[in-house]
Amino acid sequence: MVHVLPDTNETYMEWADKNGYKETFPLPTFMCMIGYVFILLIDRVIAASFKINENASDHDVKPEHKKVVPEPVEMTEDNVVENEVE
């Protein structure tokens, strides 16, 4: 999409010059940004309404794709291994 912006700006400026506009608002760039924000908002609304997110429930995830979260280990003298340098 970004590679099209220079061409659209050039075409818009030619049209503005042809119709006698001296200073023009960068309408093609503005419309591209508005379109992007609109699609982003729609995507967020759809994702929220269907509860599509990274925190999917475990029953929807295959066992081989589940995240493994290690449990914290309390450090005691029994489970500390000292590294000896020779």
C-alpha positions in Angstrom: 0.0 0.0 0.0 2.8 2.4 0.9 4.4 2.0 -2.5 1.3 3.4 -4.2 1.3 6.7 -2.1 3.8 8.6 -4.2 1.9 7.8 -7.4 -1.4 8.9 -5.9 0.1 12.1 -4.5 1.6 12.9 -7.9 -1.8 12.3 -9.7 -3.6 14.3 -7.0 -1.1 17.2 -7.4 -1.5 17.1 -11.2 -5.3 17.3 -10.8 -5.0 20.1 -8.3 -2.7 22.1 -10.6 -5.1 21.5 -13.5 -8.1 22.8 -11.6 -6.3 25.9 -10.2 -5.6 24.8 -6.6 -2.4 26.4 -5.3 -2.1 24.8 -1.9 -3.7 21.4 -1.4 -4.3 19.2 1.6 -2.5 15.9 1.2 -5.8 14.0 0.7 -4.4 10.7 -0.6 -2.1 10.3 2.4 -4.9 11.3 4.8 -7.3 8.8 3.2 -4.8 6.0 3.4 -4.2 6.7 7.1 -7.9 6.9 7.8 -8.5 3.6 5.9 -5.7 1.9 7.9 -7.1 3.1 11.2 -10.6 2.1 10.2 -9.5 -1.4 9.3 -7.5 -1.7 12.5 -10.5 -0.6 14.6 -12.8 -3.0 12.9 -10.3 -5.8 13.4 -10.1 -5.0 17.1 -13.9 -4.9 17.5 -14.3 -8.2 15.6 -11.5 -9.8 17.6 -13.0 -8.6 20.9 -16.5 -9.7 20.0 -15.4 -13.2 19.2 -12.8 -13.2 22.0 -9.9 -13.9 19.7 -6.7 -13.3 21.6 -3.5 -14.9 22.7 -5.1 -16.2 25.9 -7.2 -18.9 24.3 -8.7 -21.5 26.7 -6.8 -24.7 27.1 -9.6 -26.9 25.6 -9.1 -25.1 22.2 -5.4 -25.8 22.1 -3.8 -29.1 21.1 -1.6 -30.5 23.8 1.6 -30.1 21.8 0.9 -26.4 21.3 0.2 -25.6 25.0 2.5 -23.1 26.6 4.6 -24.7 29.4 5.0 -22.3 32.3 7.6 -23.5 34.9 6.6 -23.3 38.5 8.8 -21.2 40.7 11.4 -23.1 42.8 12.2 -22.0 46.2 16.0 -21.9 46.7 17.1 -24.0 49.7 20.4 -25.5 50.7 19.2 -28.9 49.5 18.6 -27.9 45.9 21.5 -25.5 45.3 24.3 -26.9 43.2 27.7 -25.3 43.6 29.8 -25.0 40.5 33.4 -25.8 41.4 36.1 -24.5 39.1 39.2 -26.6 38.8 
